[in-house]
């Protein structure tokens, strides 16, 4: 590791959901889920349910 690098982890869907705030985890999960556009509202940490 150097001043120009950072550690990287590969996560399963479950690990991403467990380790990341909901509002952050949903982005890679949506990307893996489908080719559809996902629009979500959030409060900065949690998704706002409709």
C-alpha positions, 0 to 999 in steps of 0.5 A: 500500500502506498499514499496513492492506493487504498485497500479494496474489498470484494463484497457479496450482496449480503456483505455489502448490505451488512457493512454499508449504510443502506443508502450506500449499499443500494447503489451497487446492489441496484447495479447488480440487480438489473439494467433498469434505472433506479431512482431512490429518495433518502435522508442521507443514511436510510432510504425513504419508503413510499 
